[in-house]
Amino acid sequence: MDVERRPPVRPEEVVALLAEQTGACAMAREAVRAGGEVVLLPDPAPHWMVFGNSAGRLRRTRHTGQLTVGLDESVAILREHGGAWLRTGWIETVDRSWWFLLYFDATGAELLACAAVRLPPRTAAGGAVRPGTETGPGAVTSAGRPRTP
């Protein structure tokens, strides 16, 4: 009898699936254990869309110099994956400094890949800080003068 597999629904189930698919898995496990938010999308998406978004993210992060871990490995895994559908999700660290992308098979029961993207610092109002516009001790203007908070 064929048993239907179900996607993970609790953070500890996601942790159990984070083996060593990519270099970001250990970081993602620690993020969940530290109380990071886990989101799993309920519906599968077409492989071409997930792969295209991930490949585009890899190009953009390389172009901008944004730090990633395992994104290149994840794109390679997705390129080789033959399934028509994938499920996705993410983990966000408590301090909102890292975002982990999760790529599952169509059932959601097998984790194919995991990638980490370093998020830019946030302002008190919640917006991203552009490089060179930081405030606080040690921050300087583009002219080299100290910036006052």
N, CA and C atoms as an extended XYZ file, in Angstrom:
447
Properties=species:S:1:pos:R:3:atomname:S:1:resname:S:1:resid:I:1 pbc="F F F"
N         0.833       -1.171        0.000 N   MET     1
C         0.000        0.000        0.000 CA  MET     1
C         0.880        1.237        0.000 C   MET     1
N         0.590        2.186       -0.860 N   ASP     2
C         1.370        3.416       -0.984 CA  ASP     2
C         0.946        4.399        0.101 C   ASP     2
N         1.906        4.828        0.905 N   VAL     3
C         1.615        5.762        1.983 CA  VAL     3
C         1.876        7.177        1.483 C   VAL     3
N         0.881        8.051        1.626 N   GLU     4
C         1.042        9.427        1.189 CA  GLU     4
C         1.941       10.170        2.180 C   GLU     4
N         2.950       10.820        1.650 N   ARG     5
C         3.844       11.596        2.502 CA  ARG     5
C         3.254       12.980        2.682 C   ARG     5
N         3.497       13.563        3.828 N   ARG     6
C         2.970       14.894        4.087 CA  ARG     6
C         4.118       15.851        4.377 C   ARG     6
N         3.921       17.122        4.113 N   PRO     7
C         4.979       18.091        4.389 CA  PRO     7
C         5.152       18.305        5.889 C   PRO     7
N         6.334       18.757        6.302 N   PRO     8
C         6.538       19.031        7.725 CA  PRO     8
C         5.645       20.191        8.158 C   PRO     8
N         5.167       20.132        9.382 N   VAL     9
C         4.298       21.199        9.864 CA  VAL     9
C         4.840       21.885       11.116 C   VAL     9
N         5.783       21.262       11.785 N   ARG    10
C         6.360       21.855       12.991 CA  ARG    10
C         7.832       22.161       12.758 C   ARG    10
N         8.357       23.195       13.419 N   PRO    11
C         9.778       23.548       13.236 CA  PRO    11
C        10.733       22.380       13.462 C   PRO    11
N        10.446       21.536       14.449 N   GLU    12
C        11.352       20.413       14.713 CA  GLU    12
C        11.350       19.402       13.562 C   GLU    12
N        10.246       19.321       12.817 N   GLU    13
C        10.211       18.452       11.636 CA  GLU    13
C        11.094       19.020       10.524 C   GLU    13
N        11.107       20.338       10.399 N   VAL    14
C        11.982       20.976        9.406 CA  VAL    14
C        13.441       20.743        9.790 C   VAL    14
N        13.763       20.882       11.078 N   VAL    15
C        15.126       20.647       11.551 CA  VAL    15
C        15.572       19.237       11.196 C   VAL    15
N        14.692       18.265       11.362 N   ALA    16
C        15.031       16.869       11.057 CA  ALA    16
C        15.344       16.667        9.575 C   ALA    16
N        14.739       17.455        8.703 N   LEU    17
C        14.989       17.333        7.261 CA  LEU    17
C        16.260       18.053        6.819 C   LEU    17
N        16.746       18.988        7.623 N   LEU    18
C        17.942       19.755        7.270 CA  LEU    18
C        19.178       18.915        7.554 C   LEU    18
N        19.537       18.059        6.617 N   ALA    19
C        20.723       17.216        6.759 CA  ALA    19
C        21.923       18.040        6.286 C   ALA    19
N        22.580       17.585        5.277 N   GLU    20
C        23.731       18.313        4.729 CA  GLU    20
C        23.567       18.479        3.226 C   GLU    20
N        22.367       18.840        2.790 N   GLN    21
C        22.114       19.022        1.367 CA  GLN    21
C        23.014       20.121        0.788 C   GLN    21
N        23.192       21.203        1.546 N   THR    22
C        24.078       22.304        1.138 CA  THR    22
C        24.792       22.838        2.373 C   THR    22
N        25.702       23.768        2.142 N   GLY    23
C        26.459       24.366        3.237 CA  GLY    23
C        25.636       25.217        4.187 C   GLY    23
N        24.402       25.540        3.833 N   ALA    24
C        23.565       26.395        4.676 CA  ALA    24
C        22.718       25.609        5.671 C   ALA    24
N        22.669       24.299        5.561 N   CYS    25
C        21.753       23.504        6.397 CA  CYS    25
C        22.059       23.608        7.884 C   CYS    25
N        23.321       23.553        8.260 N   ALA    26
C        23.675       23.647        9.683 CA  ALA    26
C        23.263       25.001       10.243 C   ALA    26
N        23.489       26.068        9.482 N   MET    27
C        23.085       27.404        9.918 CA  MET    27
C        21.560       27.473       10.076 C   MET    27
N        20.831       26.870        9.158 N   ALA    28
C        19.367       26.891        9.211 CA  ALA    28
C        18.858       26.124       10.431 C   ALA    28
N        19.478       24.980       10.723 N   ARG    29
C        19.082       24.214       11.918 CA  ARG    29
C        19.239       25.069       13.174 C   ARG    29
N        20.382       25.742       13.278 N   GLU    30
C        20.633       26.586       14.445 CA  GLU    30
C        19.656       27.758       14.511 C   GLU    30
N        19.305       28.314       13.365 N   ALA    31
C        18.344       29.420       13.336 CA  ALA    31
C        16.987       28.977       13.877 C   ALA    31
N        16.539       27.779       13.502 N   VAL    32
C        15.252       27.269       13.990 CA  VAL    32
C        15.339       27.000       15.487 C   VAL    32
N        16.418       26.365       15.914 N   ARG    33
C        16.575       26.061       17.346 CA  ARG    33
C        16.633       27.327       18.194 C   ARG    33
N        17.121       28.424       17.607 N   ALA    34
C        17.214       29.699       18.333 CA  ALA    34
C        15.898       30.477       18.299 C   ALA    34
N        14.867       29.902       17.677 N   GLY    35
C        13.562       30.546       17.666 CA  GLY    35
C        13.215       31.265       16.383 C   GLY    35
N        13.976       31.024       15.321 N   GLY    36
C        13.676       31.644       14.038 CA  GLY    36
C        12.316       31.236       13.510 C   GLY    36
N        11.733       32.105       12.711 N   GLU    37
C        10.405       31.858       12.151 CA  GLU    37
C        10.515       30.916       10.949 C   GLU    37
N         9.684       29.870       10.936 N   VAL    38
C         9.647       28.903        9.833 CA  VAL    38
C         8.326       29.081        9.098 C   VAL    38
N         8.414       29.277        7.784 N   VAL    39
C         7.225       29.418        6.954 CA  VAL    39
C         7.320       28.409        5.818 C   VAL    39
N         6.298       27.589        5.669 N   LEU    40
C         6.226       26.636        4.558 CA  LEU    40
C         4.988       26.968        3.752 C   LEU    40
N         5.173       27.226        2.471 N   LEU    41
C         4.035       27.566        1.625 CA  LEU    41
C         3.192       26.325        1.374 C   LEU    41
N         1.877       26.467        1.413 N   PRO    42
C         1.003       25.288        1.349 CA  PRO    42
C         0.895       24.643       -0.025 C   PRO    42
N         1.111       25.408       -1.085 N   ASP    43
C         0.907       24.870       -2.434 CA  ASP    43
C         2.223       24.745       -3.177 C   ASP    43
N         2.355       23.708       -3.993 N   PRO    44
C         3.558       23.579       -4.822 CA  PRO    44
C         3.568       24.619       -5.937 C   PRO    44
N         4.770       24.888       -6.432 N   ALA    45
C         4.960       25.831       -7.541 CA  ALA    45
C         5.673       25.097       -8.672 C   ALA    45
N         5.506       25.563       -9.908 N   PRO    46
C         6.190       24.902      -11.029 CA  PRO    46
C         7.715       24.983      -10.877 C   PRO    46
N         8.367       23.896      -11.240 N   HIS    47
C         9.827       23.831      -11.151 CA  HIS    47
C        10.488       24.994      -11.871 C   HIS    47
N        10.021       25.312      -13.086 N   TRP    48
C        10.651       26.371      -13.875 CA  TRP    48
C        10.600       27.701      -13.143 C   TRP    48
N         9.534       27.955      -12.392 N   MET    49
C         9.406       29.221      -11.681 CA  MET    49
C        10.354       29.277      -10.474 C   MET    49
N        10.402       28.207       -9.692 N   VAL    50
C        11.275       28.159       -8.517 CA  VAL    50
C        12.737       28.238       -8.953 C   VAL    50
N        13.078       27.445       -9.970 N   PHE    51
C        14.452       27.469      -10.465 CA  PHE    51
C        14.807       28.854      -11.015 C   PHE    51
N        13.928       29.442      -11.798 N   GLY    52
C        14.187       30.765      -12.380 CA  GLY    52
C        14.363       31.838      -11.323 C   GLY    52
N        13.508       31.826      -10.296 N   ASN    53
C        13.649       32.798       -9.204 CA  ASN    53
C        14.964       32.624       -8.468 C   ASN    53
N        15.349       31.387       -8.223 N   SER    54
C        16.580       31.115       -7.487 CA  SER    54
C        17.813       31.473       -8.308 C   SER    54
N        17.796       31.139       -9.587 N   ALA    55
C        18.918       31.496      -10.449 CA  ALA    55
C        19.049       33.020      -10.567 C   ALA    55
N        17.923       33.709      -10.647 N   GLY    56
C        17.943       35.172      -10.686 CA  GLY    56
C        18.472       35.755       -9.389 C   GLY    56
N        18.069       35.181       -8.262 N   ARG    57
C        18.569       35.646       -6.963 CA  ARG    57
C        20.081       35.453       -6.887 C   ARG    57
N        20.578       34.329       -7.396 N   LEU    58
C        22.027       34.085       -7.396 CA  LEU    58
C        22.746       35.144       -8.223 C   LEU    58
N        22.216       35.450       -9.401 N   ARG    59
C        22.843       36.488      -10.242 CA  ARG    59
C        22.851       37.841       -9.536 C   ARG    59
N        21.721       38.213       -8.938 N   ARG    60
C        21.628       39.522       -8.257 CA  ARG    60
C        22.564       39.608       -7.068 C   ARG    60
N        22.625       38.554       -6.269 N   THR    61
C        23.484       38.614       -5.087 CA  THR    61
C        24.954       38.644       -5.486 C   THR    61
N        25.299       37.961       -6.549 N   ARG    62
C        26.690       38.049       -7.035 CA  ARG    62
C        26.995       39.451       -7.538 C   ARG    62
N        26.039       40.043       -8.236 N   HIS    63
C        26.225       41.389       -8.786 CA  HIS    63
C        26.365       42.433       -7.677 C   HIS    63
N        25.567       42.306       -6.621 N   THR    64
C        25.575       43.296       -5.548 CA  THR    64
C        26.573       42.978       -4.444 C   THR    64
N        27.112       41.774       -4.445 N   GLY    65
C        28.055       41.384       -3.403 CA  GLY    65
C        27.382       40.945       -2.107 C   GLY    65
N        26.074       40.699       -2.163 N   GLN    66
C        25.344       40.253       -0.966 CA  GLN    66
C        25.817       38.854       -0.597 C   GLN    66
N        26.061       38.635        0.679 N   LEU    67
C        26.584       37.368        1.166 CA  LEU    67
C        25.529       36.266        1.101 C   LEU    67
N        25.892       35.116        0.546 N   THR    68
C        25.020       33.943        0.504 CA  THR    68
C        25.816       32.715        0.920 C   THR    68
N        25.103       31.704        1.370 N   VAL    69
C        25.707       30.411        1.683 CA  VAL    69
C        24.824       29.344        1.056 C   VAL    69
N        25.405       28.515        0.214 N   GLY    70
C        24.673       27.397       -0.371 CA  GLY    70
C        23.725       27.758       -1.503 C   GLY    70
N        23.673       29.016       -1.910 N   LEU    71
C        22.748       29.385       -2.990 CA  LEU    71
C        23.203       28.802       -4.319 C   LEU    71
N        24.494       28.839       -4.590 N   ASP    72
C        24.988       28.248       -5.831 CA  ASP    72
C        24.745       26.743       -5.858 C   ASP    72
N        24.934       26.076       -4.703 N   GLU    73
C        24.662       24.637       -4.620 CA  GLU    73
C        23.172       24.361       -4.836 C   GLU    73
N        22.325       25.187       -4.247 N   SER    74
C        20.875       25.002       -4.371 CA  SER    74
C        20.416       25.147       -5.812 C   SER    74
N        20.951       26.162       -6.504 N   VAL    75
C        20.580       26.358       -7.907 CA  VAL    75
C        21.013       25.145       -8.731 C   VAL    75
N        22.201       24.613       -8.464 N   ALA    76
C        22.663       23.426       -9.190 CA  ALA    76
C        21.761       22.223       -8.908 C   ALA    76
N        21.350       22.034       -7.648 N   ILE    77
C        20.457       20.923       -7.291 CA  ILE    77
C        19.117       21.079       -7.995 C   ILE    77
N        18.576       22.310       -7.989 N   LEU    78
C        17.292       22.547       -8.652 CA  LEU    78
C        17.395       22.345      -10.158 C   LEU    78
N        18.532       22.711      -10.743 N   ARG    79
C        18.733       22.519      -12.185 CA  ARG    79
C        18.653       21.038      -12.535 C   ARG    79
N        19.193       20.188      -11.680 N   GLU    80
C        19.228       18.745      -11.941 CA  GLU    80
C        17.929       18.033      -11.551 C   GLU    80
N        17.118       18.666      -10.727 N   HIS    81
C        15.889       18.031      -10.253 CA  HIS    81
C        14.903       17.893      -11.412 C   HIS    81
N        14.362       16.707      -11.574 N   GLY    82
C        13.491       16.456      -12.708 CA  GLY    82
C        12.001       16.671      -12.442 C   GLY    82
N        11.643       17.005      -11.219 N   GLY    83
C        10.229       17.142      -10.888 CA  GLY    83
C         9.582       18.355      -11.531 C   GLY    83
N         8.299       18.229      -11.804 N   ALA    84
C         7.564       19.338      -12.409 CA  ALA    84
C         7.136       20.362      -11.368 C   ALA    84
N         7.014       19.941      -10.101 N   TRP    85
C         6.535       20.817       -9.047 CA  TRP    85
C         7.463       20.764       -7.847 C   TRP    85
N         7.549       21.878       -7.132 N   LEU    86
C         8.350       21.967       -5.914 CA  LEU    86
C         7.548       22.734       -4.866 C   LEU    86
N         7.841       22.448       -3.634 N   ARG    87
C         7.301       23.259       -2.540 CA  ARG    87
C         8.453       24.079       -1.979 C   ARG    87
N         8.113       25.230       -1.449 N   THR    88
C         9.145       26.113       -0.930 CA  THR    88
C         8.753       26.635        0.451 C   THR    88
N         9.718       27.207        1.100 N   GLY    89
C         9.507       27.824        2.392 CA  GLY    89
C        10.733       28.612        2.767 C   GLY    89
N        10.708       29.161        3.961 N   TRP    90
C        11.871       29.911        4.410 CA  TRP    90
C        11.937       29.930        5.920 C   TRP    90
N        13.108       30.295        6.401 N   ILE    91
C        13.367       30.491        7.820 CA  ILE    91
C        13.992       31.878        7.935 C   ILE    91
N        13.513       32.651        8.887 N   GLU    92
C        14.113       33.956        9.137 CA  GLU    92
C        14.629       33.960       10.570 C   GLU    92
N        15.892       34.373       10.744 N   THR    93
C        16.473       34.388       12.079 CA  THR    93
C        15.754       35.395       12.963 C   THR    93
N        15.868       35.201       14.258 N   VAL    94
C        15.202       36.073       15.228 CA  VAL    94
C        15.636       37.526       15.033 C   VAL    94
N        16.925       37.752       14.792 N   ASP    95
C        17.414       39.131       14.623 CA  ASP    95
C        17.255       39.650       13.196 C   ASP    95
N        16.634       38.868       12.328 N   ARG    96
C        16.360       39.238       10.932 CA  ARG    96
C        17.641       39.514       10.131 C   ARG    96
N        18.724       38.833       10.490 N   SER    97
C        19.976       39.049        9.771 CA  SER    97
C        20.194       38.037        8.641 C   SER    97
N        19.540       36.891        8.708 N   TRP    98
C        19.668       35.857        7.676 CA  TRP    98
C        18.294       35.357        7.283 C   TRP    98
N        18.192       34.986        6.021 N   TRP    99
C        16.970       34.411        5.466 CA  TRP    99
C        17.375       33.123        4.776 C   TRP    99
N        16.760       32.003        5.156 N   PHE   100
C        17.082       30.693        4.597 CA  PHE   100
C        15.963       30.261        3.666 C   PHE   100
N        16.307       29.920        2.458 N   LEU   101
C        15.349       29.451        1.457 CA  LEU   101
C        15.325       27.932        1.489 C   LEU   101
N        14.142       27.360        1.557 N   LEU   102
C        13.970       25.911        1.621 CA  LEU   102
C        13.287       25.427        0.350 C   LEU   102
N        13.837       24.375       -0.246 N   TYR   103
C        13.304       23.807       -1.481 CA  TYR   103
C        12.974       22.338       -1.243 C   TYR   103
N        11.691       21.996       -1.373 N   PHE   104
C        11.211       20.639       -1.131 CA  PHE   104
C        10.730       20.002       -2.429 C   PHE   104
N        10.615       18.668       -2.411 N   ASP   105
C         9.976       17.974       -3.529 CA  ASP   105
C         8.495       18.333       -3.542 C   ASP   105
N         7.748       17.808       -4.497 N   ALA   106
C         6.342       18.177       -4.662 CA  ALA   106
C         5.482       17.801       -3.466 C   ALA   106
N         5.850       16.745       -2.740 N   THR   107
C         5.059       16.341       -1.577 CA  THR   107
C         5.381       17.197       -0.362 C   THR   107
N         6.542       17.820       -0.371 N   GLY   108
C         6.975       18.603        0.776 CA  GLY   108
C         7.643       17.781        1.850 C   GLY   108
N         7.789       16.489        1.620 N   ALA   109
C         8.350       15.606        2.632 CA  ALA   109
C         9.861       15.427        2.511 C   ALA   109
N        10.444       15.802        1.374 N   GLU   110
C        11.892       15.658        1.190 CA  GLU   110
C        12.486       17.029        0.894 C   GLU   110
N        13.457       17.433        1.713 N   LEU   111
C        14.156       18.688        1.476 CA  LEU   111
C        15.248       18.448        0.435 C   LEU   111
N        15.185       19.188       -0.658 N   LEU   112
C        16.175       19.043       -1.725 CA  LEU   112
C        17.381       19.936       -1.494 C   LEU   112
N        17.131       21.175       -1.054 N   ALA   113
C        18.216       22.135       -0.917 CA  ALA   113
C        17.827       23.230        0.067 C   ALA   113
N        18.849       23.928        0.544 N   CYS   114
C        18.667       25.042        1.466 CA  CYS   114
C        19.736       26.078        1.150 C   CYS   114
N        19.351       27.336        1.123 N   ALA   115
C        20.300       28.422        0.850 CA  ALA   115
C        20.097       29.518        1.882 C   ALA   115
N        21.154       30.244        2.192 N   ALA   116
C        21.083       31.350        3.147 CA  ALA   116
C        21.474       32.640        2.440 C   ALA   116
N        20.730       33.703        2.738 N   VAL   117
C        21.018       35.027        2.192 CA  VAL   117
C        21.125       35.980        3.370 C   VAL   117
N        22.240       36.694        3.445 N   ARG   118
C        22.440       37.684        4.510 CA  ARG   118
C        21.589       38.900        4.186 C   ARG   118
N        20.745       39.305        5.131 N   LEU   119
C        19.882       40.452        4.927 CA  LEU   119
C        20.597       41.727        5.357 C   LEU   119
N        20.287       42.851        4.703 N   PRO   120
C        20.912       44.107        5.107 CA  PRO   120
C        20.417       44.533        6.481 C   PRO   120
N        21.199       45.356        7.186 N   PRO   121
C        20.747       45.849        8.492 CA  PRO   121
C        19.433       46.598        8.350 C   PRO   121
N        18.657       46.635        9.425 N   ARG   122
C        17.361       47.300        9.423 CA  ARG   122
C        17.430       48.572       10.261 C   ARG   122
N        16.637       49.558        9.901 N   THR   123
C        16.521       50.779       10.689 CA  THR   123
C        15.518       50.542       11.812 C   THR   123
N        15.411       51.490       12.733 N   ALA   124
C        14.457       51.370       13.825 CA  ALA   124
C        13.032       51.291       13.293 C   ALA   124
N        12.783       51.922       12.145 N   ALA   125
C        11.444       51.897       11.543 CA  ALA   125
C        11.197       50.618       10.755 C   ALA   125
N        12.208       49.763       10.625 N   GLY   126
C        12.021       48.486        9.945 CA  GLY   126
C        12.499       48.457        8.511 C   GLY   126
N        12.914       49.586        7.955 N   GLY   127
C        13.398       49.609        6.579 CA  GLY   127
C        14.852       49.177        6.496 C   GLY   127
N        15.271       48.782        5.301 N   ALA   128
C        16.664       48.383        5.099 CA  ALA   128
C        17.555       49.617        5.095 C   ALA   128
N        18.771       49.443        5.573 N   VAL   129
C        19.749       50.520        5.591 CA  VAL   129
C        20.591       50.412        4.327 C   VAL   129
N        20.670       51.478        3.573 N   ARG   130
C        21.543       51.481        2.406 CA  ARG   130
C        22.982       51.639        2.868 C   ARG   130
N        23.939       50.983        2.228 N   PRO   131
C        25.342       51.149        2.607 CA  PRO   131
C        25.722       52.625        2.586 C   PRO   131
N        26.432       53.048        3.633 N   GLY   132
C        26.876       54.430        3.717 CA  GLY   132
C        25.880       55.341        4.409 C   GLY   132
N        24.706       54.823        4.801 N   THR   133
C        23.715       55.667        5.461 CA  THR   133
C        23.466       55.232        6.893 C   THR   133
N        24.302       54.351        7.428 N   GLU   134
C        24.102       53.863        8.776 CA  GLU   134
C        24.231       55.013        9.777 C   GLU   134
N        23.527       54.897       10.889 N   THR   135
C        23.658       55.868       11.966 CA  THR   135
C        24.140       55.148       13.202 C   THR   135
N        24.619       55.895       14.154 N   GLY   136
C        25.073       55.309       15.399 CA  GLY   136
C        26.569       55.492       15.560 C   GLY   136
N        27.107       55.020       16.684 N   PRO   137
C        28.535       55.185       16.963 CA  PRO   137
C        29.396       54.610       15.848 C   PRO   137
N        30.326       55.385       15.369 N   GLY   138
C        31.253       54.931       14.343 CA  GLY   138
C        30.777       55.128       12.925 C   GLY   138
N        29.510       55.485       12.715 N   ALA   139
C        29.007       55.707       11.362 CA  ALA   139
C        29.543       57.023       10.836 C   ALA   139
N        29.879       57.061        9.567 N   VAL   140
C        30.403       58.280        8.954 CA  VAL   140
C        29.637       58.588        7.686 C   VAL   140
N        29.667       59.854        7.277 N   THR   141
C        29.026       60.253        6.023 CA  THR   141
C        29.934       59.875        4.878 C   THR   141
N        29.430       60.013        3.665 N   SER   142
C        30.260       59.708        2.496 CA  SER   142
C        31.445       60.656        2.412 C   SER   142
N        31.359       61.822        3.066 N   ALA   143
C        32.479       62.767        3.079 CA  ALA   143
C        33.486       62.440        4.177 C   ALA   143
N        33.219       61.393        4.977 N   GLY   144
C        34.146       60.988        6.026 CA  GLY   144
C        33.892       61.652        7.364 C   GLY   144
N        32.855       62.498        7.465 N   ARG   145
C        32.534       63.144        8.736 CA  ARG   145
C        31.646       62.216        9.554 C   ARG   145
N        31.771       62.263       10.894 N   PRO   146
C        30.892       61.422       11.723 CA  PRO   146
C        29.431       61.767       11.494 C   PRO   146
N        28.592       60.777       11.418 N   ARG   147
C        27.147       60.956       11.231 CA  ARG   147
C        26.511       60.938       12.617 C   ARG   147
N        25.657       61.900       12.883 N   THR   148
C        24.974       61.932       14.173 CA  THR   148
C        23.685       61.150       14.070 C   THR   148
N        23.380       60.366       15.110 N   PRO   149
C        22.147       59.566       15.069 CA  PRO   149
C        20.897       60.412       15.159 C   PRO   149
